[in-house]
Amino acid sequence: QLQLVESGGDSVQPGGSLRLSCAASGFTLDSYAIAWFRQAPGKEREGVSCITVRGPLTNYADSVHGRFTISRDNAKNTVYLQMNSLKPEDTAVYYCAAVSRYRDNWCGLVDRYDYWGQGTQVTVSS
């Protein structure tokens, strides 16, 4: 069974840091583009960051550019999202998603992903 499991969510103060992990089971991530999305209460889900299979290349939403860093460790079958300088508006449930995109090396911040995790809560509050 193909599964993604997020972890690392927590409650932190503004300015703090967290590292989210997205671990895959039942398949290997090395041929999958991975993205992080988030959804805050009462808001639509938005793409935060993504990483391609080869390169890898990365992309970020304007709201997190310069503060968040996505990376992948294929040996550990895990993708990470390092979040620094956190703001209250970063509060949301964070989801990772995967799609097999080796041939065109695509990733994007739109919902074209086939597999999704259950999410991990990030709360930024003083």
CYANA upper distance limits for C-alpha pairs under 8 A (distance plus 0.5 A):
  1 GLN  CA     25 SER  CA      8.02
  1 GLN  CA     26 GLY  CA      5.77
  2 LEU  CA     24 ALA  CA      7.96
  2 LEU  CA     25 SER  CA      6.43
  2 LEU  CA     26 GLY  CA      5.06
  2 LEU  CA     27 PHE  CA      6.51
  2 LEU  CA    115 TYR  CA      8.27
  3 GLN  CA     24 ALA  CA      6.22
  3 GLN  CA     25 SER  CA      5.70
  3 GLN  CA     26 GLY  CA      6.83
  3 GLN  CA     27 PHE  CA      8.38
  3 GLN  CA    115 TYR  CA      7.91
  3 GLN  CA    116 TRP  CA      8.11
  3 GLN  CA    117 GLY  CA      7.42
  4 LEU  CA     22 CYS  CA      6.84
  4 LEU  CA     23 ALA  CA      6.13
  4 LEU  CA     24 ALA  CA      5.14
  4 LEU  CA     25 SER  CA      6.99
  4 LEU  CA     96 CYS  CA      7.78
  4 LEU  CA     97 ALA  CA      8.03
  4 LEU  CA    115 TYR  CA      7.82
  4 LEU  CA    116 TRP  CA      6.71
  4 LEU  CA    117 GLY  CA      5.11
  4 LEU  CA    118 GLN  CA      8.18
  5 VAL  CA     21 SER  CA      8.42
  5 VAL  CA     22 CYS  CA      5.99
  5 VAL  CA     23 ALA  CA      5.73
  5 VAL  CA     24 ALA  CA      6.99
  5 VAL  CA     96 CYS  CA      8.49
  5 VAL  CA    117 GLY  CA      5.79
  5 VAL  CA    118 GLN  CA      7.23
  5 VAL  CA    119 GLY  CA      8.09
  6 GLU  CA     20 LEU  CA      7.42
  6 GLU  CA     21 SER  CA      5.97
  6 GLU  CA     22 CYS  CA      4.97
  6 GLU  CA     23 ALA  CA      6.97
  6 GLU  CA     95 TYR  CA      7.43
  6 GLU  CA     96 CYS  CA      7.32
  6 GLU  CA    117 GLY  CA      6.83
  6 GLU  CA    118 GLN  CA      7.55
  6 GLU  CA    119 GLY  CA      6.36
  6 GLU  CA    120 THR  CA      6.40
  7 SER  CA     20 LEU  CA      6.22
  7 SER  CA     21 SER  CA      5.73
  7 SER  CA     22 CYS  CA      7.15
  7 SER  CA    119 GLY  CA      8.43
  7 SER  CA    120 THR  CA      6.45
  8 GLY  CA     18 LEU  CA      7.49
  8 GLY  CA     19 ARG  CA      6.44
  8 GLY  CA     20 LEU  CA      5.02
  8 GLY  CA     21 SER  CA      6.65
  8 GLY  CA    120 THR  CA      7.62
  9 GLY  CA     18 LEU  CA      7.73
  9 GLY  CA     19 ARG  CA      8.25
  9 GLY  CA     20 LEU  CA      6.81
  9 GLY  CA    120 THR  CA      5.68
  9 GLY  CA    121 GLN  CA      5.53
  9 GLY  CA    122 VAL  CA      5.35
  9 GLY  CA    123 THR  CA      8.40
 10 ASP  CA     18 LEU  CA      8.13
 10 ASP  CA    121 GLN  CA      6.87
 10 ASP  CA    122 VAL  CA      5.66
 10 ASP  CA    123 THR  CA      6.77
 11 SER  CA    122 VAL  CA      6.49
 11 SER  CA    123 THR  CA      5.03
 11 SER  CA    124 VAL  CA      6.31
 11 SER  CA    125 SER  CA      7.77
 12 VAL  CA     16 GLY  CA      6.49
 12 VAL  CA     17 SER  CA      7.95
 12 VAL  CA    122 VAL  CA      8.45
 12 VAL  CA    123 THR  CA      6.78
 12 VAL  CA    124 VAL  CA      5.52
 12 VAL  CA    125 SER  CA      6.83
 12 VAL  CA    126 SER  CA      8.24
 13 GLN  CA     86 LEU  CA      8.17
 13 GLN  CA    124 VAL  CA      5.87
 13 GLN  CA    125 SER  CA      5.52
 13 GLN  CA    126 SER  CA      5.52
 14 PRO  CA     85 SER  CA      7.44
 14 PRO  CA     86 LEU  CA      5.84
 14 PRO  CA     87 LYS  CA      5.55
 14 PRO  CA     88 PRO  CA      6.83
 14 PRO  CA    124 VAL  CA      6.26
 14 PRO  CA    125 SER  CA      6.53
 14 PRO  CA    126 SER  CA      6.91
 15 GLY  CA     84 ASN  CA      7.51
 15 GLY  CA     85 SER  CA      4.64
 15 GLY  CA     86 LEU  CA      5.35
 15 GLY  CA     87 LYS  CA      6.92
 16 GLY  CA     84 ASN  CA      6.70
 16 GLY  CA     85 SER  CA      6.02
 16 GLY  CA     86 LEU  CA      5.93
 17 SER  CA     82 GLN  CA      7.99
 17 SER  CA     83 MET  CA      5.90
 17 SER  CA     84 ASN  CA      4.89
 17 SER  CA     85 SER  CA      6.71
 17 SER  CA     86 LEU  CA      6.68
 18 LEU  CA     82 GLN  CA      6.62
 18 LEU  CA     83 MET  CA      5.72
 18 LEU  CA     84 ASN  CA      7.21
 19 ARG  CA     80 TYR  CA      7.19
 19 ARG  CA     81 LEU  CA      6.05
 19 ARG  CA     82 GLN  CA      4.87
 19 ARG  CA     83 MET  CA      6.43
 20 LEU  CA     80 TYR  CA      6.03
 20 LEU  CA     81 LEU  CA      5.49
 20 LEU  CA     82 GLN  CA      6.90
 20 LEU  CA     83 MET  CA      8.35
 21 SER  CA     78 THR  CA      7.13
 21 SER  CA     79 VAL  CA      6.33
 21 SER  CA     80 TYR  CA      5.07
 21 SER  CA     81 LEU  CA      7.01
 22 CYS  CA     78 THR  CA      5.90
 22 CYS  CA     79 VAL  CA      5.58
 22 CYS  CA     80 TYR  CA      6.69
 22 CYS  CA     96 CYS  CA      6.77
 23 ALA  CA     77 ASN  CA      6.58
 23 ALA  CA     78 THR  CA      4.95
 23 ALA  CA     79 VAL  CA      7.14
 24 ALA  CA     28 THR  CA      7.30
 24 ALA  CA     29 LEU  CA      7.26
 24 ALA  CA     77 ASN  CA      6.43
 24 ALA  CA     78 THR  CA      6.87
 28 THR  CA     32 TYR  CA      8.47
 28 THR  CA     74 ASN  CA      8.26
 28 THR  CA     77 ASN  CA      6.61
 29 LEU  CA     33 ALA  CA      8.29
 29 LEU  CA     74 ASN  CA      6.94
 29 LEU  CA     77 ASN  CA      6.16
 29 LEU  CA     78 THR  CA      7.81
 30 ASP  CA     53 VAL  CA      6.78
 30 ASP  CA     74 ASN  CA      6.09
 30 ASP  CA     77 ASN  CA      7.92
 31 SER  CA     53 VAL  CA      6.15
 31 SER  CA    100 SER  CA      6.38
 31 SER  CA    101 ARG  CA      7.06
 31 SER  CA    102 TYR  CA      5.72
 32 TYR  CA     52 THR  CA      7.82
 32 TYR  CA     53 VAL  CA      6.31
 32 TYR  CA     98 ALA  CA      6.41
 32 TYR  CA     99 VAL  CA      5.71
 32 TYR  CA    100 SER  CA      4.73
 32 TYR  CA    101 ARG  CA      6.06
 32 TYR  CA    102 TYR  CA      6.99
 33 ALA  CA     50 CYS  CA      7.77
 33 ALA  CA     51 ILE  CA      6.35
 33 ALA  CA     52 THR  CA      5.20
 33 ALA  CA     53 VAL  CA      5.91
 33 ALA  CA     98 ALA  CA      6.13
 33 ALA  CA     99 VAL  CA      5.90
 33 ALA  CA    100 SER  CA      6.64
 33 ALA  CA    101 ARG  CA      6.31
 33 ALA  CA    102 TYR  CA      8.11
 33 ALA  CA    105 ASN  CA      8.06
 33 ALA  CA    106 TRP  CA      7.36
 33 ALA  CA    107 CYS  CA      6.14
 34 ILE  CA     50 CYS  CA      6.07
 34 ILE  CA     51 ILE  CA      6.00
 34 ILE  CA     52 THR  CA      7.28
 34 ILE  CA     79 VAL  CA      7.99
 34 ILE  CA     96 CYS  CA      7.39
 34 ILE  CA     97 ALA  CA      6.09
 34 ILE  CA     98 ALA  CA      5.09
 34 ILE  CA     99 VAL  CA      7.23
 34 ILE  CA    107 CYS  CA      7.63
 35 ALA  CA     47 GLY  CA      7.85
 35 ALA  CA     48 VAL  CA      7.91
 35 ALA  CA     49 SER  CA      6.09
 35 ALA  CA     50 CYS  CA      4.45
 35 ALA  CA     51 ILE  CA      6.89
 35 ALA  CA     96 CYS  CA      6.08
 35 ALA  CA     97 ALA  CA      5.76
 35 ALA  CA     98 ALA  CA      7.05
 35 ALA  CA    107 CYS  CA      7.89
 35 ALA  CA    108 GLY  CA      7.84
 35 ALA  CA    109 LEU  CA      7.48
 36 TRP  CA     47 GLY  CA      6.74
 36 TRP  CA     48 VAL  CA      5.95
 36 TRP  CA     49 SER  CA      5.81
 36 TRP  CA     50 CYS  CA      6.69
 36 TRP  CA     81 LEU  CA      8.28
 36 TRP  CA     94 TYR  CA      7.24
 36 TRP  CA     95 TYR  CA      6.08
 36 TRP  CA     96 CYS  CA      4.96
 36 TRP  CA     97 ALA  CA      6.87
 37 PHE  CA     45 ARG  CA      7.10
 37 PHE  CA     46 GLU  CA      5.97
 37 PHE  CA     47 GLY  CA      4.81
 37 PHE  CA     48 VAL  CA      5.63
 37 PHE  CA     49 SER  CA      7.66
 37 PHE  CA     94 TYR  CA      6.22
 37 PHE  CA     95 TYR  CA      5.64
 37 PHE  CA     96 CYS  CA      6.73
 37 PHE  CA     97 ALA  CA      8.17
 37 PHE  CA    109 LEU  CA      8.18
 38 ARG  CA     45 ARG  CA      6.02
 38 ARG  CA     46 GLU  CA      6.01
 38 ARG  CA     47 GLY  CA      7.04
 38 ARG  CA     48 VAL  CA      7.24
 38 ARG  CA     92 ALA  CA      6.30
 38 ARG  CA     93 VAL  CA      5.93
 38 ARG  CA     94 TYR  CA      4.79
 38 ARG  CA     95 TYR  CA      6.42
 39 GLN  CA     43 LYS  CA      6.83
 39 GLN  CA     44 GLU  CA      6.55
 39 GLN  CA     45 ARG  CA      4.84
 39 GLN  CA     46 GLU  CA      6.87
 39 GLN  CA     92 ALA  CA      5.68
 39 GLN  CA     93 VAL  CA      5.85
 39 GLN  CA     94 TYR  CA      7.14
 40 ALA  CA     44 GLU  CA      7.79
 40 ALA  CA     45 ARG  CA      7.84
 40 ALA  CA     91 THR  CA      6.95
 40 ALA  CA     92 ALA  CA      4.70
 40 ALA  CA     93 VAL  CA      6.86
 41 PRO  CA     92 ALA  CA      7.64
 46 GLU  CA    109 LEU  CA      7.96
 46 GLU  CA    110 VAL  CA      8.32
 47 GLY  CA     61 ALA  CA      7.28
 47 GLY  CA    108 GLY  CA      8.47
 47 GLY  CA    109 LEU  CA      4.86
 47 GLY  CA    110 VAL  CA      6.72
 48 VAL  CA     60 TYR  CA      6.31
 48 VAL  CA     61 ALA  CA      5.64
 48 VAL  CA     64 VAL  CA      7.54
 48 VAL  CA    109 LEU  CA      7.13
 49 SER  CA     58 THR  CA      7.69
 49 SER  CA     59 ASN  CA      5.92
 49 SER  CA     60 TYR  CA      4.85
 49 SER  CA     61 ALA  CA      6.72
 49 SER  CA     70 ILE  CA      7.24
 49 SER  CA    108 GLY  CA      8.38
 49 SER  CA    109 LEU  CA      7.01
 50 CYS  CA     58 THR  CA      6.10
 50 CYS  CA     59 ASN  CA      5.84
 50 CYS  CA     60 TYR  CA      7.25
 50 CYS  CA     70 ILE  CA      7.46
 50 CYS  CA    107 CYS  CA      6.41
 50 CYS  CA    108 GLY  CA      6.63
 50 CYS  CA    109 LEU  CA      7.12
 51 ILE  CA     56 PRO  CA      6.79
 51 ILE  CA     57 LEU  CA      6.09
 51 ILE  CA     58 THR  CA      4.96
 51 ILE  CA     59 ASN  CA      7.15
 51 ILE  CA     70 ILE  CA      7.35
 51 ILE  CA     71 SER  CA      7.64
 51 ILE  CA     72 ARG  CA      8.30
 51 ILE  CA    107 CYS  CA      6.55
 52 THR  CA     56 PRO  CA      5.66
 52 THR  CA     57 LEU  CA      5.75
 52 THR  CA     58 THR  CA      6.98
 52 THR  CA    101 ARG  CA      8.31
 52 THR  CA    105 ASN  CA      6.15
 52 THR  CA    106 TRP  CA      6.38
 52 THR  CA    107 CYS  CA      5.83
 53 VAL  CA     57 LEU  CA      8.28
 53 VAL  CA    101 ARG  CA      7.58
 53 VAL  CA    102 TYR  CA      6.35
 53 VAL  CA    105 ASN  CA      6.33
 53 VAL  CA    106 TRP  CA      8.30
 54 ARG  CA    102 TYR  CA      7.87
 54 ARG  CA    105 ASN  CA      6.73
 58 THR  CA     70 ILE  CA      7.67
 58 THR  CA    107 CYS  CA      8.35
 59 ASN  CA    107 CYS  CA      8.33
 59 ASN  CA    108 GLY  CA      7.75
 59 ASN  CA    109 LEU  CA      8.36
 60 TYR  CA     64 VAL  CA      7.06
 60 TYR  CA     65 HIS  CA      6.03
 60 TYR  CA     68 PHE  CA      8.45
 60 TYR  CA    109 LEU  CA      8.40
 61 ALA  CA     65 HIS  CA      6.54
 61 ALA  CA    109 LEU  CA      8.18
 64 VAL  CA     68 PHE  CA      6.17
 67 ARG  CA     83 MET  CA      6.62
 67 ARG  CA     84 ASN  CA      5.66
 67 ARG  CA     85 SER  CA      6.63
 67 ARG  CA     86 LEU  CA      8.24
 68 PHE  CA     81 LEU  CA      7.18
 68 PHE  CA     82 GLN  CA      5.97
 68 PHE  CA     83 MET  CA      4.97
 68 PHE  CA     84 ASN  CA      6.54
 69 THR  CA     81 LEU  CA      6.14
 69 THR  CA     82 GLN  CA      5.52
 69 THR  CA     83 MET  CA      7.10
 70 ILE  CA     79 VAL  CA      7.80
 70 ILE  CA     80 TYR  CA      6.13
 70 ILE  CA     81 LEU  CA      5.05
 70 ILE  CA     82 GLN  CA      6.83
 71 SER  CA     79 VAL  CA      6.25
 71 SER  CA     80 TYR  CA      5.76
 71 SER  CA     81 LEU  CA      7.11
 72 ARG  CA     77 ASN  CA      8.35
 72 ARG  CA     78 THR  CA      6.52
 72 ARG  CA     79 VAL  CA      4.72
 72 ARG  CA     80 TYR  CA      6.58
 73 ASP  CA     77 ASN  CA      6.55
 73 ASP  CA     78 THR  CA      5.96
 73 ASP  CA     79 VAL  CA      6.62
 74 ASN  CA     78 THR  CA      6.78
 74 ASN  CA     79 VAL  CA      8.40
 86 LEU  CA     90 ASP  CA      6.97
 86 LEU  CA    124 VAL  CA      7.25
 87 LYS  CA     91 THR  CA      8.09
 87 LYS  CA    124 VAL  CA      6.60
 87 LYS  CA    125 SER  CA      8.42
 88 PRO  CA    123 THR  CA      7.84
 88 PRO  CA    124 VAL  CA      5.17
 88 PRO  CA    125 SER  CA      6.20
 89 GLU  CA    124 VAL  CA      8.05
 90 ASP  CA    122 VAL  CA      8.02
 90 ASP  CA    123 THR  CA      7.93
 90 ASP  CA    124 VAL  CA      7.19
 91 THR  CA    121 GLN  CA      8.30
 91 THR  CA    122 VAL  CA      5.86
 91 THR  CA    123 THR  CA      5.05
 91 THR  CA    124 VAL  CA      5.93
 92 ALA  CA    121 GLN  CA      6.59
 92 ALA  CA    122 VAL  CA      6.02
 92 ALA  CA    123 THR  CA      7.11
 93 VAL  CA    119 GLY  CA      6.31
 93 VAL  CA    120 THR  CA      5.89
 93 VAL  CA    121 GLN  CA      4.89
 93 VAL  CA    122 VAL  CA      6.52
 94 TYR  CA    119 GLY  CA      5.71
 94 TYR  CA    120 THR  CA      5.79
 94 TYR  CA    121 GLN  CA      6.75
 94 TYR  CA    122 VAL  CA      7.55
 95 TYR  CA    116 TRP  CA      7.44
 95 TYR  CA    117 GLY  CA      6.32
 95 TYR  CA    118 GLN  CA      7.08
 95 TYR  CA    119 GLY  CA      4.91
 95 TYR  CA    120 THR  CA      7.17
 96 CYS  CA    116 TRP  CA      6.46
 96 CYS  CA    117 GLY  CA      6.16
 96 CYS  CA    119 GLY  CA      7.71
 97 ALA  CA    113 TYR  CA      6.41
 97 ALA  CA    114 ASP  CA      7.65
 97 ALA  CA    115 TYR  CA      5.90
 97 ALA  CA    116 TRP  CA      4.93
 97 ALA  CA    117 GLY  CA      6.96
 98 ALA  CA    113 TYR  CA      5.89
 98 ALA  CA    114 ASP  CA      6.53
 98 ALA  CA    115 TYR  CA      5.63
 98 ALA  CA    116 TRP  CA      7.13
 99 VAL  CA    112 ARG  CA      7.89
 99 VAL  CA    113 TYR  CA      5.31
 99 VAL  CA    114 ASP  CA      5.78
 99 VAL  CA    115 TYR  CA      7.12
101 ARG  CA    105 ASN  CA      6.10
101 ARG  CA    106 TRP  CA      6.42
101 ARG  CA    107 CYS  CA      8.19
102 TYR  CA    106 TRP  CA      8.12
108 GLY  CA    112 ARG  CA      8.39
